[in-house]
Amino acid sequence: MRGFFLYLSLGMLAVLLRTSVFPLFFTPGFCPDLLLVLVIYLGLSENMLRAVLLTLLLGGMQDSFSGTSLGLYVFVCLTILLLVRLLSEHLNVESPPLLILLIAGGTVTQNLLLAVCLTMFADVGPVVQVLLPALPQQMLANLLASFLILSFVLKIQHLFGNRAGLAGLVYQSKRHGT
């Protein structure tokens, strides 16, 4: 239960940083999406029920802060979580480079899903012309942020000991989330 509230707090912090702090320091296309990193990490390390519940709550929080179409980020985050879970059954989730590659793929998937959903279901105008040119900057920002976070966690990991089920961190069990 403590882990559930920890992930929920981290998600709330990520949403608040994305909507209120990062726009002050970064251009709109170069804002890292820490919630995407958290959703991918949840898909790799948590059991399915906890990951889905957290993703629904975190997607709803992002929907309420972004003010666009209600349910859009719930759908996008849940789809990314399910894709990561499907891939995690066949890949070594203990590999830090894999975590970085999944974040790159998640960034592309997130932008494509947002573009398709907003084009089909909302009257927002030419959204594809806005999202696709910003994709390289968004991917670079997400990769840089995730690399810095992963490097920091790997450096302080020895202080807390090796825990089973932490994706992207070395010396973990293969059971990830069971």
C-alpha positions as CSV (number, residue, x, y, z in Angstrom):
1,M,0.0,0.0,0.0
2,R,2.9,2.3,0.7
3,G,4.2,1.7,-2.8
4,F,0.8,2.6,-4.3
5,F,0.8,6.0,-2.5
6,L,4.5,6.6,-3.4
7,Y,3.7,6.1,-7.1
8,L,0.6,8.2,-6.9
9,S,2.6,11.0,-5.2
10,L,5.4,10.7,-7.8
11,G,2.7,10.9,-10.6
12,M,1.1,14.0,-9.0
13,L,4.6,15.6,-8.7
14,A,5.2,14.7,-12.4
15,V,1.9,16.3,-13.5
16,L,2.5,19.4,-11.4
17,L,6.0,19.8,-12.8
18,R,4.8,19.3,-16.4
19,T,2.0,21.8,-16.1
20,S,3.4,24.5,-13.9
21,V,7.2,24.4,-13.4
22,F,8.6,23.1,-16.6
23,P,6.9,25.7,-18.9
24,L,8.8,28.4,-17.0
25,F,12.1,26.9,-17.9
26,F,11.7,24.9,-21.1
27,T,10.1,25.6,-24.5
28,P,6.8,23.8,-25.1
29,G,8.3,21.1,-27.3
30,F,11.2,20.4,-25.0
31,C,9.3,19.7,-21.8
32,P,10.0,16.2,-20.5
33,D,7.0,14.1,-19.8
34,L,7.8,12.4,-16.5
35,L,4.4,10.8,-16.3
36,L,5.2,8.8,-19.4
37,V,8.4,7.6,-17.8
38,L,6.4,6.6,-14.7
39,V,3.8,4.7,-16.7
40,I,6.4,2.8,-18.6
41,Y,8.2,2.0,-15.4
42,L,4.9,0.8,-13.8
43,G,4.3,-1.5,-16.8
44,L,7.7,-3.1,-16.3
45,S,7.8,-3.4,-12.5
46,E,4.4,-3.6,-10.9
47,N,1.7,-6.2,-11.0
48,M,-1.1,-5.7,-13.5
49,L,-3.9,-4.7,-11.1
50,R,-1.8,-2.0,-9.3
51,A,-0.3,-0.8,-12.6
52,V,-3.7,-0.4,-14.2
53,L,-5.2,1.4,-11.2
54,L,-2.3,3.8,-10.9
55,T,-2.4,4.4,-14.7
56,L,-6.1,5.2,-14.6
57,L,-5.6,7.6,-11.7
58,L,-2.5,9.3,-13.2
59,G,-4.1,9.6,-16.6
60,G,-7.2,11.2,-15.0
61,M,-4.9,13.6,-13.2
62,Q,-3.2,14.6,-16.4
63,D,-6.6,15.0,-18.1
64,S,-7.8,17.3,-15.3
65,F,-4.7,19.4,-15.5
66,S,-4.4,19.6,-19.2
67,G,-8.0,20.7,-19.8
68,T,-8.4,19.0,-23.2
69,S,-10.7,16.1,-23.8
70,L,-11.6,14.2,-20.7
71,G,-10.4,10.6,-20.9
72,L,-7.8,11.3,-23.6
73,Y,-4.7,10.8,-21.4
74,V,-6.4,7.9,-19.6
75,F,-6.7,6.1,-22.9
76,V,-3.2,7.0,-24.1
77,C,-1.5,6.0,-20.8
78,L,-3.5,2.8,-20.5
79,T,-2.6,1.8,-24.0
80,I,1.1,2.5,-23.4
81,L,0.9,0.5,-20.2
82,L,-0.7,-2.5,-21.9
83,L,1.9,-2.4,-24.8
84,V,4.7,-2.3,-22.3
85,R,3.3,-5.2,-20.4
86,L,3.0,-7.2,-23.6
87,L,6.6,-6.4,-24.4
88,S,7.9,-7.1,-20.9
89,E,6.9,-10.7,-21.1
90,H,9.4,-11.3,-23.8
91,L,12.3,-8.9,-22.9
92,N,14.8,-8.6,-20.1
93,V,13.3,-5.9,-17.9
94,E,16.5,-5.5,-15.9
95,S,18.3,-3.8,-18.7
96,P,18.7,-0.1,-18.4
97,P,19.2,0.4,-22.2
98,L,15.9,-1.3,-22.7
99,L,14.2,1.1,-20.4
100,I,15.6,4.0,-22.4
101,L,14.4,2.4,-25.7
102,L,11.0,1.8,-24.3
103,I,10.8,5.5,-23.3
104,A,11.7,6.4,-26.9
105,G,9.0,4.1,-28.3
106,G,6.5,5.3,-25.7
107,T,7.1,8.9,-26.7
108,V,6.4,8.1,-30.4
109,T,3.4,6.0,-29.4
110,Q,2.0,8.7,-27.1
111,N,2.3,11.4,-29.8
112,L,0.7,9.1,-32.5
113,L,-2.1,8.1,-30.2
114,L,-2.7,11.8,-29.2
115,A,-2.7,12.8,-32.9
116,V,-5.1,10.1,-33.9
117,C,-7.5,10.6,-31.0
118,L,-7.6,14.4,-31.3
119,T,-8.0,14.2,-35.1
120,M,-10.9,11.7,-34.9
121,F,-12.8,12.6,-31.8
122,A,-12.1,16.3,-31.1
123,D,-12.6,19.5,-33.1
124,V,-9.1,20.9,-32.5
125,G,-7.9,21.6,-36.0
126,P,-4.7,20.6,-37.6
127,V,-3.2,18.7,-34.6
128,V,-0.9,16.5,-36.6
129,Q,1.0,19.5,-38.0
130,V,1.7,20.6,-34.4
131,L,2.6,17.2,-32.8
132,L,4.8,15.6,-35.4
133,P,7.3,18.4,-35.8
134,A,7.7,18.6,-32.0
135,L,8.3,14.8,-31.8
136,P,12.1,14.9,-32.0
137,Q,12.4,17.6,-29.3
138,Q,9.9,15.7,-27.1
139,M,11.8,12.4,-27.6
140,L,15.2,14.1,-26.8
141,A,13.7,15.7,-23.6
142,N,12.2,12.4,-22.4
143,L,15.3,10.4,-23.1
144,L,17.5,13.0,-21.4
145,A,15.2,13.2,-18.3
146,S,14.9,9.4,-18.1
147,F,18.7,8.9,-18.5
148,L,19.3,11.4,-15.7
149,I,16.8,9.8,-13.4
150,L,18.1,6.3,-14.1
151,S,21.7,7.4,-13.5
152,F,20.7,9.0,-10.2
153,V,18.8,5.9,-9.1
154,L,21.6,3.6,-10.1
155,K,24.1,5.7,-8.1
156,I,21.9,5.7,-4.9
157,Q,20.7,2.1,-5.3
158,H,23.4,0.7,-3.0
159,L,22.1,2.9,-0.1
160,F,18.8,1.1,-0.1
161,G,19.9,-2.3,-1.2
162,N,18.8,-4.3,-4.2
163,R,15.1,-4.9,-4.3
164,A,13.3,-7.4,-6.5
165,G,11.0,-6.1,-9.1
166,L,12.6,-2.8,-10.0
167,A,12.9,-2.6,-13.8
168,G,15.9,-1.1,-15.3
169,L,18.0,-1.7,-12.3
170,V,20.7,-4.3,-12.2
171,Y,20.7,-7.5,-10.0
172,Q,17.0,-7.9,-9.9
173,S,14.8,-11.0,-10.2
174,K,13.1,-11.9,-13.4
175,R,9.7,-12.1,-11.7
176,H,9.0,-8.3,-12.1
177,G,5.9,-7.6,-10.2
178,T,4.6,-10.9,-9.0
